[in-house]
Amino acid sequence: MYRSHSCGELRSTDIKKEVTLSGWVQKTRDKGFMIWVDLRDRYGITQLIFDEERTSATVVEKAKTLGREFVIQVKGTVIERESKNKKIPTGEIEILVDELTILNEAIVPPFTIEDTTDGGEDIRMKYRYLDIRRTPVKNNLMFRHQVGMLVRNYLSAKEFIEVETPYLIKSTPEGARDFVVPSRMNEGQFYALPQSPQTFKQLLMVGGMDKYFQIVKCFRDEDLRADRQPEFTQIDCEMAFVEQEDILAIFEGLTRHLISEIKGITIEDFPRMTYQEAMQTYGNDKPDIRFGMKFGELNEIAQHKEFGVFNSAELVVGIAVPGGASYTRKEIDKLIDWVKRPQVGALGMVYVKCNEDGTYKSSVDKFYDQDDLAKWAEKTGAKAGDLICVLSGQSHKVRAQLSALRMELAERLGLRNPEEFAPLWVVDFPLLEWDEDTERYHAMHHPFTSPKPEDIELLDSKPGDVRANAYDLVLNGNEIGGGSIRIHDKETQALMFDHLGFSPEEAKEQFGFLMDAFQYGAPPHGGLAFGFDRLVSILGGQETIRDFIAFPKNNSGRDVMIDAPSNIDKEQLKELNIQLDL
């Protein structure tokens, strides 16, 4: 028996017990006649004491050789700690050691394994197995497990069945690039790793499973942003004989349950907003509604003066920054420099200070009088003491730029409280979006999304105006889930493929198995997939998903710990009938 108790278990009620503990050496303190060792495992830290008067000289001498991260086993007696530590649960006791066994020595780790470490992100990712020993990372992984169990229990209680679907599947042309896997047994052919189990969960509905879920790994070979992983986890769900309201009700319930169980916060309201309203009011389709700064469109009141920048713009739009009138000219210049960064791309910014005395001071006073600026304040909701920031240009670009500025200002002003939760349903997405490169329409979500029945007749005349029976769940400015009512009949699916540019032969080759299945009686169905990594990080009060993944990739999609991806042996390539041409 390596241990009778964990390092986080013993209390004052255990005094005088004979115990056996095992773990890692957190730190040692040698006073010559007495040595203290902090012993750590997953459950906590217990202080050990080696006392020359009460511990054998042999054991004391061995204790002097202990280094950080040595793996040891001790046997001893629980005694009262003279200098108590109220910061840890075991702080009232310590172990007077009788026996010490060094189970494994350790070299000095490349960074301190403590809550606050001296290791940068790169070095900690290279030695992730050491980083996991740190309490914050360990707690994040335990928290991820807790959320996963709550999800499984909730959905199981709602009669969902967890079904595993294949990882080696057929490559499809929609969405991001696939990761592909060569098949040795089928020369020259490849599997693809699933971007989602989309077609399989639809087939499960055809199979009569009625309610399916899976916490599943998905893969996308796409350019990585700062907080995106090539492999990620979804809570994937599908339901039969449902309409949109049925699905929204189930997953409002799940979100409400998670926030209540984990944070002790009751969420009553799940407001809804159309895609068009979200873009017009906040500049993106996943708005953070914990704070205001709604967009105010100023075309009617800012154009037709003598300010050419506004007159030539497709859109003039502004936001009111609470308390921003107190910003110095230097601070405002820094904001202007921020929006002109390549990552944002604005050419400049006009500002208006709303003074406490009711007057206005702007960077365009030459062109606009006080009455004009008062109308700007009314449109943006600005009050005395606020700052109005105005951008102009092409509509889609300027909305994205102002959205980025809004989020940056909210961060600076402390308006994004991680302990406040504001869910939002965004509905009525466009079914199709135009791609300038290919000069054709693509499915905004995927080709199995059902159009709104009342909009189907617009597919031929105004395809860009057709709304999808699709919905996203947004939490604190992050899309945590998205889904749709699916097409469940062969005719509508064939019509959709036609508008996406598939010939009947191409549709048959790529999705014939699904079309064939629809001929055998597919029920009306729909579903939703949560981004599990994102959901866990937000519930954990953070927005970096890597902190909640055991072994994440870096921004280049590399696992620097195991050095992957890596070269493949020539014999393996030969066996797979693959020849590299680099």
TORRO-261778 format. One record per residue (C-alpha): residue in three letters; z, y, x negated; residue number from 0. Coordinates in Angstrom, 2 decimals. Layout:
BEGIN
SITE  rest       c3       c2       c1   nr
SITE   ala        Z        Y        X  NUM
...
//
This chain:
BEGIN
SITE  rest       c3       c2       c1   nr
SITE   met     0.00     0.00     0.00    0
SITE   tyr    -1.20     3.20    -1.65    1
SITE   arg     0.83     5.43     0.70    2
SITE   ser     3.45     5.23     3.41    3
SITE   his     2.85     8.81     4.55    4
SITE   ser     0.23    11.52     4.13    5
SITE   cys     0.81    14.69     2.12    6
SITE   gly     1.07    16.77     5.29    7
SITE   glu     3.41    14.55     7.25    8
SITE   leu     6.98    14.71     5.89    9
SITE   arg     9.60    17.10     7.29   10
SITE   ser    13.30    17.78     6.93   11
SITE   thr    14.01    14.96     9.39   12
SITE   asp    12.65    12.56     6.72   13
SITE   ile    15.23    13.52     4.06   14
SITE   lys    16.59    10.48     2.17   15
SITE   lys    13.57     8.32     3.08   16
SITE   glu    11.91     6.25     0.36   17
SITE   val     8.21     7.09     0.48   18
SITE   thr     4.91     6.43    -1.27   19
SITE   leu     2.28     9.17    -1.48   20
SITE   ser    -1.21     9.33    -2.97   21
SITE   gly    -3.56    12.23    -3.50   22
SITE   trp    -4.99    14.80    -5.89   23
SITE   val    -3.00    17.08    -8.19   24
SITE   gln    -3.44    20.62    -6.89   25
SITE   lys    -1.40    22.28    -9.64   26
SITE   thr     1.54    21.63   -11.97   27
SITE   arg     4.39    23.84   -13.16   28
SITE   asp     6.26    22.65   -16.27   29
SITE   lys     9.64    24.27   -16.94   30
SITE   gly    10.46    21.87   -19.76   31
SITE   phe    13.41    20.14   -18.17   32
SITE   met    11.73    20.02   -14.76   33
SITE   ile     8.13    19.60   -13.58   34
SITE   trp     6.76    20.44   -10.15   35
SITE   val     3.46    19.04    -8.93   36
SITE   asp     1.62    19.99    -5.73   37
SITE   leu     0.04    16.81    -4.37   38
SITE   arg    -2.87    17.28    -1.95   39
SITE   asp    -4.79    15.10     0.48   40
SITE   arg    -6.80    15.81     3.63   41
SITE   tyr    -3.63    16.31     5.65   42
SITE   gly    -1.79    18.86     3.52   43
SITE   ile     0.28    19.45     0.39   44
SITE   thr     3.64    18.00    -0.62   45
SITE   gln     5.62    19.22    -3.60   46
SITE   leu     6.78    16.59    -6.12   47
SITE   ile     9.65    17.12    -8.52   48
SITE   phe    10.22    15.37   -11.84   49
SITE   asp    13.77    16.14   -13.02   50
SITE   glu    14.96    15.05   -16.47   51
SITE   glu    18.44    14.44   -15.09   52
SITE   arg    17.28    12.27   -12.19   53
SITE   thr    13.88    10.90   -13.25   54
SITE   ser    13.29     8.45   -16.09   55
SITE   ala    12.07     9.96   -19.35   56
SITE   thr     8.97     7.74   -19.28   57
SITE   val     7.94     9.08   -15.87   58
SITE   val     8.62    12.69   -16.95   59
SITE   glu     6.48    12.26   -20.06   60
SITE   lys     3.65    10.81   -17.98   61
SITE   ala     3.95    13.75   -15.57   62
SITE   lys     3.39    16.13   -18.48   63
SITE   thr    -0.10    14.64   -18.95   64
SITE   leu    -1.25    15.38   -15.41   65
SITE   gly    -4.17    17.73   -14.99   66
SITE   arg    -5.80    19.38   -12.00   67
SITE   glu    -7.54    16.89    -9.66   68
SITE   phe    -5.97    13.79   -11.23   69
SITE   val    -5.67    11.10    -8.56   70
SITE   ile    -2.12     9.75    -8.54   71
SITE   gln     0.34     7.64    -6.61   72
SITE   val     4.06     8.37    -6.55   73
SITE   lys     7.11     6.63    -5.15   74
SITE   gly    10.31     8.51    -4.57   75
SITE   thr    12.89     9.98    -2.20   76
SITE   val    12.48    12.86     0.23   77
SITE   ile    15.02    15.58    -0.65   78
SITE   glu    15.70    19.10     0.58   79
SITE   arg    13.75    21.75    -1.25   80
SITE   glu    15.91    24.46    -2.79   81
SITE   ser    13.25    27.18    -2.71   82
SITE   lys    11.62    26.64     0.65   83
SITE   asn     7.99    27.56     1.38   84
SITE   lys     7.46    28.68     4.96   85
SITE   lys     3.69    28.91     4.45   86
SITE   ile     3.18    25.14     4.58   87
SITE   pro     4.48    22.56     7.10   88
SITE   thr     6.08    20.47     4.34   89
SITE   gly     7.77    23.50     2.79   90
SITE   glu    11.35    22.41     3.50   91
SITE   ile    11.19    19.19     1.51   92
SITE   glu     9.99    17.76    -1.79   93
SITE   ile     9.76    14.28    -3.33   94
SITE   leu    12.06    13.33    -6.16   95
SITE   val     9.73    10.98    -8.03   96
SITE   asp    10.89     7.61    -9.35   97
SITE   glu     7.51     6.04   -10.14   98
SITE   leu     4.19     7.63   -11.12   99
SITE   thr     0.83     5.83   -11.31  100
SITE   ile    -2.29     7.62   -12.50  101
SITE   leu    -5.06     6.12   -10.39  102
SITE   asn    -7.83     8.19   -11.95  103
SITE   glu    -8.00    11.01   -14.45  104
SITE   ala   -10.26    14.03   -13.86  105
SITE   ile   -12.06    16.50   -16.07  106
SITE   val   -11.42    20.18   -15.39  107
SITE   pro   -13.43    21.14   -12.26  108
SITE   pro   -16.04    23.91   -12.57  109
SITE   phe   -14.17    26.13   -10.08  110
SITE   thr   -10.66    26.35    -8.67  111
SITE   ile   -10.17    24.08    -5.69  112
SITE   glu    -8.13    26.50    -3.62  113
SITE   asp    -8.61    28.43    -0.39  114
SITE   thr    -9.86    31.43    -2.35  115
SITE   thr   -12.00    30.09    -5.18  116
SITE   asp   -13.66    31.60    -8.20  117
SITE   gly   -16.81    29.54    -7.63  118
SITE   gly   -20.02    31.18    -6.44  119
SITE   glu   -22.14    29.57    -3.73  120
SITE   asp   -24.65    28.00    -6.14  121
SITE   ile   -22.03    26.22    -8.22  122
SITE   arg   -20.10    25.10    -5.14  123
SITE   met   -23.26    23.62    -3.61  124
SITE   lys   -24.01    21.76    -6.84  125
SITE   tyr   -20.51    20.27    -6.73  126
SITE   arg   -20.22    20.10    -2.97  127
SITE   tyr   -18.00    17.00    -3.12  128
SITE   leu   -15.43    19.18    -4.89  129
SITE   asp   -15.94    22.10    -2.50  130
SITE   ile   -15.15    19.77     0.42  131
SITE   arg   -11.65    19.31    -1.04  132
SITE   arg   -10.95    23.00    -0.38  133
SITE   thr    -9.05    23.60     2.85  134
SITE   pro   -11.57    26.03     4.47  135
SITE   val   -14.51    23.63     4.01  136
SITE   lys   -12.44    20.58     4.99  137
SITE   asn   -11.24    22.38     8.13  138
SITE   asn   -14.82    23.37     9.02  139
SITE   leu   -15.94    19.74     8.92  140
SITE   met   -12.94    18.64    10.96  141
SITE   phe   -13.72    21.43    13.44  142
SITE   arg   -17.31    20.20    13.70  143
SITE   his   -15.97    16.75    14.56  144
SITE   gln   -13.69    18.26    17.22  145
SITE   val   -16.59    20.11    18.88  146
SITE   gly   -18.73    16.97    18.78  147
SITE   met   -16.02    14.92    20.49  148
SITE   leu   -15.54    17.55    23.19  149
SITE   val   -19.29    17.56    23.85  150
SITE   arg   -19.50    13.77    24.05  151
SITE   asn   -16.50    13.49    26.34  152
SITE   tyr   -17.71    16.28    28.65  153
SITE   leu   -21.24    14.93    29.04  154
SITE   ser   -20.03    11.34    29.40  155
SITE   ala   -17.74    12.47    32.23  156
SITE   lys   -20.82    13.99    33.89  157
SITE   glu   -22.55    10.58    33.79  158
SITE   phe   -24.83    11.34    30.84  159
SITE   ile   -25.78     8.33    28.71  160
SITE   glu   -26.15     8.71    24.94  161
SITE   val   -29.39     7.05    23.81  162
SITE   glu   -30.70     6.97    20.24  163
SITE   thr   -34.39     7.75    19.77  164
SITE   pro   -36.59     6.93    16.72  165
SITE   tyr   -36.76     8.99    13.53  166
SITE   leu   -40.14     7.56    12.46  167
SITE   ile   -42.56     8.91    15.05  168
SITE   lys   -46.09    10.25    15.50  169
SITE   ser   -47.08    13.63    14.09  170
SITE   thr   -48.04    16.24    16.70  171
SITE   pro   -49.87    19.54    16.13  172
SITE   glu   -47.54    21.87    18.02  173
SITE   gly   -44.55    23.77    16.62  174
SITE   ala   -43.55    23.92    12.96  175
SITE   arg   -44.96    21.67    10.27  176
SITE   asp   -43.78    18.08    10.31  177
SITE   phe   -42.09    16.25     7.49  178
SITE   val   -44.27    13.18     6.99  179
SITE   val   -43.39     9.71     5.71  180
SITE   pro   -46.06     7.38     4.26  181
SITE   ser   -46.25     3.86     5.66  182
SITE   arg   -46.61     1.11     3.04  183
SITE   met   -47.50    -1.50     5.67  184
SITE   asn   -50.14     0.70     7.32  185
SITE   glu   -52.29     1.93     4.47  186
SITE   gly   -53.25     5.61     4.61  187
SITE   gln   -51.14     6.30     7.67  188
SITE   phe   -47.99     8.37     8.08  189
SITE   tyr   -44.99     8.69    10.29  190
SITE   ala   -43.49    12.10    11.06  191
SITE   leu   -39.83    12.97    11.30  192
SITE   pro   -39.03    14.43    14.75  193
SITE   gln   -38.76    18.19    15.24  194
SITE   ser   -36.95    17.16    18.41  195
SITE   pro   -36.88    14.01    20.58  196
SITE   gln   -38.93    15.87    23.22  197
SITE   thr   -41.39    13.21    24.31  198
SITE   phe   -38.84    10.41    24.04  199
SITE   lys   -36.35    12.08    26.33  200
SITE   gln   -39.12    12.65    28.86  201
SITE   leu   -40.01     8.96    28.61  202
SITE   leu   -36.34     8.12    29.21  203
SITE   met   -36.60    10.06    32.47  204
SITE   val   -39.71     8.06    33.37  205
SITE   gly   -37.60     5.01    32.52  206
SITE   gly   -35.01     6.00    35.12  207
SITE   met   -32.10     6.88    32.78  208
SITE   asp   -31.50     9.99    34.94  209
SITE   lys   -29.11    11.78    32.53  210
SITE   tyr   -29.56    11.46    28.77  211
SITE   phe   -27.95    13.13    25.79  212
SITE   gln   -27.90    12.65    22.04  213
SITE   ile   -26.32    14.52    19.14  214
SITE   val   -29.34    14.06    16.93  215
SITE   lys   -30.77    15.11    13.58  216
SITE   cys   -34.08    17.02    13.75  217
SITE   phe   -36.48    18.12    11.02  218
SITE   arg   -38.86    21.07    10.54  219
SITE   asp   -40.85    21.81     7.41  220
SITE   glu   -40.91    25.57     7.75  221
SITE   asp   -40.18    28.60     5.60  222
SITE   leu   -36.43    28.97     5.41  223
SITE   arg   -34.52    32.08     6.36  224
SITE   ala   -31.08    32.77     4.95  225
SITE   asp   -29.33    30.65     7.54  226
SITE   arg   -31.82    27.94     8.46  227
SITE   gln   -31.89    24.33     7.33  228
SITE   pro   -34.89    21.95     7.12  229
SITE   glu   -32.74    19.31     8.82  230
SITE   phe   -30.45    20.37    11.64  231
SITE   thr   -28.55    18.87    14.54  232
SITE   gln   -29.18    19.27    18.26  233
SITE   ile   -27.24    18.36    21.35  234
SITE   asp   -30.32    17.06    23.13  235
SITE   cys   -30.14    16.62    26.91  236
SITE   glu   -32.47    15.72    29.77  237
SITE   met   -31.95    15.24    33.52  238
SITE   ala   -34.11    13.85    36.32  239
SITE   phe   -34.50    15.15    39.88  240
SITE   val   -33.29    18.62    38.91  241
SITE   glu   -34.36    22.23    39.21  242
SITE   gln   -33.49    25.07    36.85  243
SITE   glu   -30.26    25.92    38.68  244
SITE   asp   -28.93    22.36    38.26  245
SITE   ile   -29.45    22.47    34.50  246
SITE   leu   -27.99    25.95    34.05  247
SITE   ala   -24.90    24.94    36.02  248
SITE   ile   -24.24    21.86    33.83  249
SITE   phe   -24.57    23.71    30.55  250
SITE   glu   -22.69    26.78    31.68  251
SITE   gly   -19.95    24.28    32.41  252
SITE   leu   -20.20    22.72    28.94  253
SITE   thr   -20.13    26.11    27.20  254
SITE   arg   -17.23    27.29    29.34  255
SITE   his   -15.36    24.04    28.58  256
SITE   leu   -15.86    24.35    24.81  257
SITE   ile   -14.72    27.98    24.65  258
SITE   ser   -11.71    27.21    26.82  259
SITE   glu   -10.64    24.10    24.89  260
SITE   ile   -11.20    25.57    21.43  261
SITE   lys   -10.36    29.23    21.88  262
SITE   gly    -8.21    29.25    25.00  263
SITE   ile   -10.55    31.84    26.50  264
SITE   thr   -11.81    31.63    30.08  265
SITE   ile   -15.43    32.73    30.53  266
SITE   glu   -16.37    33.39    34.14  267
SITE   asp   -19.59    35.37    33.94  268
SITE   phe   -22.89    34.05    32.57  269
SITE   pro   -25.22    36.97    33.30  270
SITE   arg   -28.99    36.50    33.42  271
SITE   met   -31.75    38.64    32.03  272
SITE   thr   -35.49    38.18    32.06  273
SITE   tyr   -37.36    37.93    28.79  274
SITE   gln   -39.16    41.17    29.60  275
SITE   glu   -35.89    42.99    30.27  276
SITE   ala   -34.33    41.66    27.06  277
SITE   met   -37.26    42.86    24.96  278
SITE   gln   -37.38    46.25    26.66  279
SITE   thr   -33.62    46.87    26.57  280
SITE   tyr   -32.61    45.26    23.27  281
SITE   gly   -35.80    44.60    21.34  282
SITE   asn   -35.31    40.85    21.04  283
SITE   asp   -34.95    37.77    23.23  284
SITE   lys   -31.41    36.92    22.09  285
SITE   pro   -29.46    40.16    22.56  286
SITE   asp   -25.81    40.55    21.65  287
SITE   ile   -24.26    42.05    24.78  288
SITE   arg   -20.74    42.44    23.40  289
SITE   phe   -21.59    46.11    22.84  290
SITE   gly   -23.93    48.73    24.27  291
SITE   met   -26.53    50.77    22.36  292
SITE   lys   -29.21    49.89    24.90  293
SITE   phe   -32.72    51.17    24.21  294
SITE   gly   -33.81    54.37    25.88  295
SITE   glu   -37.58    54.86    26.05  296
SITE   leu   -38.50    58.49    25.37  297
SITE   asn   -42.31    58.62    25.66  298
SITE   glu   -42.36    60.79    28.79  299
SITE   ile   -39.93    63.36    27.41  300
SITE   ala   -40.69    63.27    23.66  301
SITE   gln   -44.48    63.27    23.62  302
SITE   his   -46.89    66.07    24.45  303
SITE   lys   -45.00    68.58    22.32  304
SITE   glu   -46.29    69.48    18.86  305
SITE   phe   -44.69    66.59    16.97  306
SITE   gly   -47.69    64.49    15.95  307
SITE   val   -45.62    61.46    14.84  308
SITE   phe   -44.43    60.90    18.41  309
SITE   asn   -47.68    61.91    20.07  310
SITE   ser   -49.64    59.23    18.20  311
SITE   ala   -47.05    56.50    18.82  312
SITE   glu   -47.42    53.75    21.38  313
SITE   leu   -43.62    53.75    21.89  314
SITE   val   -40.86    56.27    21.19  315
SITE   val   -37.45    54.70    21.66  316
SITE   gly   -33.86    55.44    20.69  317
SITE   ile   -30.26    54.23    20.78  318
SITE   ala   -26.96    56.09    20.93  319
SITE   val   -24.52    55.26    18.13  320
SITE   pro   -20.89    55.70    19.28  321
SITE   gly   -19.11    58.33    17.17  322
SITE   gly   -22.17    58.75    14.95  323
SITE   ala   -22.20    62.55    15.15  324
SITE   ser   -19.54    62.53    12.45  325
SITE   tyr   -21.96    60.98     9.95  326
SITE   thr   -22.74    63.18     6.98  327
SITE   arg   -26.31    63.98     6.03  328
SITE   lys   -25.91    61.59     3.10  329
SITE   glu   -24.84    58.78     5.44  330
SITE   ile   -27.77    59.44     7.77  331
SITE   asp   -30.18    59.46     4.81  332
SITE   lys   -28.86    56.02     3.87  333
SITE   leu   -29.58    54.83     7.42  334
SITE   ile   -33.12    56.17     7.12  335
SITE   asp   -33.53    54.36     3.80  336
SITE   trp   -32.20    51.18     5.47  337
SITE   val   -34.85    51.20     8.23  338
SITE   lys   -37.56    51.91     5.64  339
SITE   arg   -36.70    48.73     3.72  340
SITE   pro   -39.61    46.21     3.66  341
SITE   gln   -37.47    43.77     5.65  342
SITE   val   -37.37    46.28     8.54  343
SITE   gly   -40.56    48.20     7.95  344
SITE   ala   -40.05    51.53     9.75  345
SITE   leu   -41.82    54.59     8.33  346
SITE   gly   -38.88    56.86     9.07  347
SITE   met   -36.24    57.82    11.64  348
SITE   val   -35.54    60.89    13.76  349
SITE   tyr   -31.90    61.64    14.58  350
SITE   val   -29.98    63.84    16.98  351
SITE   lys   -26.29    64.72    16.62  352
SITE   cys   -24.56    65.19    19.97  353
SITE   asn   -21.90    67.73    19.06  354
SITE   glu   -18.50    67.81    20.73  355
SITE   asp   -19.24    71.28    22.14  356
SITE   gly   -22.24    69.97    24.07  357
SITE   thr   -24.90    71.26    21.71  358
SITE   tyr   -27.43    69.19    19.79  359
SITE   lys   -28.55    69.24    16.17  360
SITE   ser   -31.61    67.19    15.23  361
SITE   ser   -34.05    66.56    12.42  362
SITE   val   -36.84    67.82    14.71  363
SITE   asp   -35.28    71.07    15.96  364
SITE   lys   -38.53    72.79    15.06  365
SITE   phe   -40.31    70.94    17.89  366
SITE   tyr   -37.63    70.32    20.55  367
SITE   asp   -35.16    72.68    22.22  368
SITE   gln   -31.67    71.94    23.56  369
SITE   asp   -32.96    70.99    27.02  370
SITE   asp   -35.34    68.46    25.49  371
SITE   leu   -32.60    66.88    23.40  372
SITE   ala   -30.27    66.78    26.41  373
SITE   lys   -32.88    64.63    28.17  374
SITE   trp   -32.95    62.31    25.13  375
SITE   ala   -29.18    61.98    25.39  376
SITE   glu   -29.44    61.13    29.08  377
SITE   lys   -32.10    58.47    28.46  378
SITE   thr   -30.14    56.78    25.68  379
SITE   gly   -26.72    57.17    27.31  380
SITE   ala   -25.46    59.31    24.41  381
SITE   lys   -22.21    61.23    24.86  382
SITE   ala   -20.59    64.05    22.93  383
SITE   gly   -19.76    62.77    19.45  384
SITE   asp   -22.61    60.23    19.38  385
SITE   leu   -25.70    60.02    17.19  386
SITE   ile   -29.14    59.28    18.63  387
SITE   cys   -31.43    57.28    16.32  388
SITE   val   -35.12    57.34    17.29  389
SITE   leu   -37.99    55.21    15.99  390
SITE   ser   -41.65    55.28    16.97  391
SITE   gly   -44.83    53.31    16.42  392
SITE   gln   -46.48    50.18    17.82  393
SITE   ser   -44.39    48.79    20.65  394
SITE   his   -43.68    45.27    19.36  395
SITE   lys   -42.97    46.48    15.82  396
SITE   val   -40.74    49.39    16.74  397
SITE   arg   -38.67    47.31    19.16  398
SITE   ala   -38.00    44.77    16.40  399
SITE   gln   -37.13    47.58    13.96  400
SITE   leu   -34.72    49.28    16.36  401
SITE   ser   -33.17    45.92    17.24  402
SITE   ala   -32.46    45.32    13.55  403
SITE   leu   -30.92    48.80    13.26  404
SITE   arg   -28.80    48.22    16.36  405
SITE   met   -27.35    45.01    14.92  406
SITE   glu   -26.73    46.60    11.52  407
SITE   leu   -24.89    49.54    13.09  408
SITE   ala   -22.83    47.21    15.26  409
SITE   glu   -21.81    45.29    12.14  410
SITE   arg   -20.81    48.50    10.36  411
SITE   leu   -18.88    49.74    13.39  412
SITE   gly   -17.00    46.47    13.85  413
SITE   leu   -18.46    45.87    17.32  414
SITE   arg   -19.25    42.17    16.72  415
SITE   asn   -15.80    40.69    17.20  416
SITE   pro   -16.02    36.93    16.44  417
SITE   glu   -13.12    36.27    18.82  418
SITE   glu   -15.02    37.77    21.76  419
SITE   phe   -17.61    35.61    23.51  420
SITE   ala   -20.46    36.98    25.61  421
SITE   pro   -22.90    34.33    26.88  422
SITE   leu   -26.23    35.27    28.44  423
SITE   trp   -29.09    33.36    30.02  424
SITE   val   -32.54    34.71    29.14  425
SITE   val   -35.07    33.42    31.69  426
SITE   asp   -38.74    33.79    32.69  427
SITE   phe   -40.25    33.51    29.23  428
SITE   pro   -44.02    33.77    28.87  429
SITE   leu   -45.61    30.34    29.04  430
SITE   leu   -48.19    31.21    26.36  431
SITE   glu   -48.36    33.60    23.42  432
SITE   trp   -51.46    34.82    21.63  433
SITE   asp   -51.86    33.88    17.96  434
SITE   glu   -53.87    36.43    15.97  435
SITE   asp   -54.70    33.97    13.17  436
SITE   thr   -56.14    31.20    15.35  437
SITE   glu   -57.32    33.61    18.07  438
SITE   arg   -56.05    31.40    20.87  439
SITE   tyr   -52.98    30.90    23.00  440
SITE   his   -50.11    28.68    21.89  441
SITE   ala   -47.20    27.37    23.92  442
SITE   met   -44.23    29.68    23.40  443
SITE   his   -41.87    26.70    23.69  444
SITE   his   -43.86    23.43    23.74  445
SITE   pro   -46.84    22.06    25.69  446
SITE   phe   -44.66    20.15    28.16  447
SITE   thr   -43.01    23.26    29.62  448
SITE   ser   -43.80    23.78    33.29  449
SITE   pro   -45.28    27.10    34.41  450
SITE   lys   -43.67    28.86    37.35  451
SITE   pro   -45.44    27.32    40.37  452
SITE   glu   -46.32    30.74    41.76  453
SITE   asp   -48.00    31.72    38.46  454
SITE   ile   -50.25    28.68    37.94  455
SITE   glu   -53.22    30.42    39.57  456
SITE   leu   -53.06    33.06    36.80  457
SITE   leu   -53.77    30.52    34.04  458
SITE   asp   -57.51    31.15    34.21  459
SITE   ser   -57.54    34.90    34.81  460
SITE   lys   -54.39    36.22    33.09  461
SITE   pro   -52.91    33.44    30.91  462
SITE   gly   -50.64    35.89    29.08  463
SITE   asp   -48.92    36.83    32.36  464
SITE   val   -47.94    33.27    33.31  465
SITE   arg   -44.18    32.77    33.23  466
SITE   ala   -42.61    29.55    32.03  467
SITE   asn   -39.93    27.64    33.86  468
SITE   ala   -37.92    28.09    30.66  469
SITE   tyr   -34.51    29.45    29.72  470
SITE   asp   -32.44    30.18    26.61  471
SITE   leu   -28.67    30.35    26.36  472
SITE   val   -27.58    33.17    24.07  473
SITE   leu   -24.06    33.57    22.68  474
SITE   asn   -23.05    36.67    20.73  475
SITE   gly   -26.61    37.51    19.72  476
SITE   asn   -27.53    33.95    18.72  477
SITE   glu   -29.73    31.53    20.62  478
SITE   ile   -27.52    28.46    20.92  479
SITE   gly   -29.65    26.51    23.38  480
SITE   gly   -32.99    26.45    25.06  481
SITE   gly   -34.93    24.30    27.46  482
SITE   ser   -37.24    24.14    30.42  483
SITE   ile   -38.33    22.30    33.50  484
SITE   arg   -40.99    19.90    32.27  485
SITE   ile   -44.44    19.14    33.61  486
SITE   his   -44.12    15.77    35.30  487
SITE   asp   -47.61    15.12    36.68  488
SITE   lys   -50.74    14.18    34.76  489
SITE   glu   -52.97    16.82    36.37  490
SITE   thr   -50.82    19.81    35.46  491
SITE   gln   -50.24    18.43    31.96  492
SITE   ala   -53.99    18.04    31.46  493
SITE   leu   -54.49    21.63    32.67  494
SITE   met   -51.90    22.83    30.16  495
SITE   phe   -53.55    20.95    27.30  496
SITE   asp   -56.88    22.49    28.27  497
SITE   his   -55.47    26.03    28.08  498
SITE   leu   -53.94    25.24    24.69  499
SITE   gly   -57.37    24.34    23.37  500
SITE   phe   -57.06    20.54    23.34  501
SITE   ser   -60.13    18.60    24.29  502
SITE   pro   -59.48    15.62    26.61  503
SITE   glu   -60.07    13.35    23.60  504
SITE   glu   -57.58    15.26    21.42  505
SITE   ala   -54.97    15.27    24.18  506
SITE   lys   -55.45    11.53    24.63  507
SITE   glu   -55.11    10.88    20.90  508
SITE   gln   -51.97    12.98    20.49  509
SITE   phe   -50.16    12.49    23.78  510
SITE   gly   -51.89     9.62    25.54  511
SITE   phe   -48.68     7.60    25.67  512
SITE   leu   -46.99    10.36    27.68  513
SITE   met   -49.93    10.91    29.99  514
SITE   asp   -50.11     7.16    30.62  515
SITE   ala   -46.40     7.09    31.43  516
SITE   phe   -46.82     9.86    34.01  517
SITE   gln   -49.17     7.55    35.95  518
SITE   tyr   -46.27     5.20    36.68  519
SITE   gly   -44.17     7.65    38.67  520
SITE   ala   -42.50    10.35    36.56  521
SITE   pro   -39.63    12.13    38.36  522
SITE   pro   -39.26    15.92    38.30  523
SITE   his   -37.16    16.54    35.19  524
SITE   gly   -35.95    19.13    32.75  525
SITE   gly   -33.47    19.65    30.01  526
SITE   leu   -31.94    21.74    27.31  527
SITE   ala   -31.10    21.37    23.63  528
SITE   phe   -28.18    23.13    21.97  529
SITE   gly   -28.34    24.02    18.29  530
SITE   phe   -25.19    22.14    17.32  531
SITE   asp   -24.81    23.70    13.86  532
SITE   arg   -25.11    27.22    15.27  533
SITE   leu   -22.79    26.49    18.19  534
SITE   val   -20.11    25.12    15.88  535
SITE   ser   -20.32    28.07    13.50  536
SITE   ile   -20.01    30.65    16.30  537
SITE   leu   -17.07    28.82    17.87  538
SITE   gly   -15.57    28.70    14.39  539
SITE   gly   -15.78    32.50    14.14  540
SITE   gln   -18.64    32.54    11.63  541
SITE   glu   -22.42    32.81    11.69  542
SITE   thr   -23.32    30.79     8.57  543
SITE   ile   -24.22    27.26     9.58  544
SITE   arg   -24.09    25.95     6.00  545
SITE   asp   -20.32    26.32     6.02  546
SITE   phe   -20.14    23.68     8.76  547
SITE   ile   -22.58    21.16     7.26  548
SITE   ala   -21.23    18.57     4.83  549
SITE   phe   -24.17    18.59     2.42  550
SITE   pro   -26.47    21.55     3.16  551
SITE   lys   -29.73    22.55     1.48  552
SITE   asn   -30.19    25.90    -0.25  553
SITE   asn   -32.64    28.63     0.78  554
SITE   ser   -35.47    26.77    -0.96  555
SITE   gly   -34.78    23.60     0.99  556
SITE   arg   -33.30    21.88    -2.08  557
SITE   asp   -30.21    19.75    -2.33  558
SITE   val   -29.02    20.97    -5.74  559
SITE   met   -26.23    18.38    -5.80  560
SITE   ile   -28.52    15.32    -5.83  561
SITE   asp   -31.59    17.27    -7.05  562
SITE   ala   -33.83    16.59    -4.08  563
SITE   pro   -36.71    16.72    -3.42  564
SITE   ser   -37.71    14.99    -6.66  565
SITE   asn   -40.68    13.27    -8.23  566
SITE   ile   -41.57     9.75    -7.12  567
SITE   asp   -42.19     6.95    -9.59  568
SITE   lys   -45.89     6.24   -10.16  569
SITE   glu   -45.43     2.63    -9.09  570
SITE   gln   -44.01     3.78    -5.76  571
SITE   leu   -46.99     6.09    -5.24  572
SITE   lys   -49.37     3.27    -6.09  573
SITE   glu   -47.62     0.95    -3.63  574
SITE   leu   -48.02     3.62    -0.93  575
SITE   asn   -51.69     4.19    -1.86  576
SITE   ile   -51.00     7.86    -2.61  577
SITE   gln   -52.66     9.80    -5.40  578
SITE   leu   -51.35    13.25    -6.30  579
SITE   asp   -53.77    16.10    -6.92  580
SITE   leu   -51.63    19.02    -8.09  581
//
